Amino acid sequence: MYKKILATSMVAASLFFTGCGEDSASCRFDVQNDMDLGNFDAAIAKLDGACASSFSASDRNFNLATAYMGKAGFGAIDVVNMVLDSNDGNDDAFSTLTRSVSENKNDQSLELLDKAQTYFLLSIKPDANVSTLSTSMCDTNVTDSRVENACFYVGFNQTFQATTTITYLTNDVDTLVNSLNDTTNTTETPLDMKASLDALAWATGTSPLPNNSVVSATGVTIKGVNYAHLNVDINDTNNVTHTFFRLAQNMTQGVTNSTVITDGYCTSDGNKTACTGIEDPTTGEISSPTAAPANICYACPVTVDGNNTQSIAELLVDTLNGGTDVLVNVADDEDIQESIDEFIQDITGNPNATSKDVNISITDILNYLNK
């Protein structure tokens, strides 16, 4: 799907590593060598310290962006392999990319990807106030090769944010991918994924819940932030009930609410150790929901850019639509437009959908992930 986009962007990337004079050559070589070796912390330290003046503001920001993206698990070589893998065979490209993202991400990936996006945008407009930065900077056809390359990476980065978010919704990404690729509908979506989707549907006021879960909500404060603790009871194919914990932004169902990104379980003061062992490591099911320590444990919110109430609905909708829009606008190529349209058609289930006239909705995402 992204093969041609990738080839174009990698060629453009070379423009960012041309020398700026002999005095800067050593620093630029050292930073690039760190990047090539995967020493992203070392590269960031040089770019923020002794080597900062060896780069133009635009180059420095772009290099910081690629370093943070690499630190998130998506270095240049990783991206090449992931994109090529997603184009092999007849499998759904997005689901295959999701599996690759799951294998590459780390505990800080979402926060680091968010930081990388900021620096990519600053490489376009170094003097901008960070609060004014937006992917809309890439909304129009781009002719400047430096801007074009930064926008390519913004598009990739947005897609990685979306797929990373999806991997937080299930412990069994492999089964999820298999279910998305199964045209015979014989592979079941993982039960913990169904629980996540029903919790998201409950929070956003989507009715009926796609998997007929019973969701009960109680208010809870975790590390000083108010949430809705969701107890999700869902039946398997043998009609046996299983329980999962999820977290919503608040108790009010509707379009302004959503579940939030969580990882593991913790007490109200953020203590994860106290909640060790309350879930089945394979299925994610809460073993004894009303027994200690599960009765004092909640799904633990993930911090993204200092914000631990990151909306799953907003993140998925914004990044999927934003990423595809950016790549189409920057590429301005019929083959790439066709590839992006196929991607959108996969998710929406609409064989006539195109990026020019269709935005992916939260309902589209729920339906797609719930195959």
Secondary structure by P-SEA (a helix, b strand, c coil): caaaaaaaaaaaaaaaaccccccaaaaaaaaaaaaaacaaaaaaaaaaccccccccaaaaaaaaaaaaaaaacccaaaaaaaaaaaacccccaaaaaaaaaaaccccaaaaaaaaaaaaaaaaaccccccccccccccccccccaaaaaaaaaaaaaaaaaaaaaaaaacccaaaaaaaaacccccccccaaaaaaaaaaaaaacccccccbbbbbbbbbbcccbbbbbbbbbbbccccbbbbbbbbccccccccccccccccccccccccccccccccccccccccccccccccccccbbbbccccccccaaaaaaaaaaaaaaaaaaaaccaaaaaaaaaaaaaaacccccccccccccaaaaaaaaac
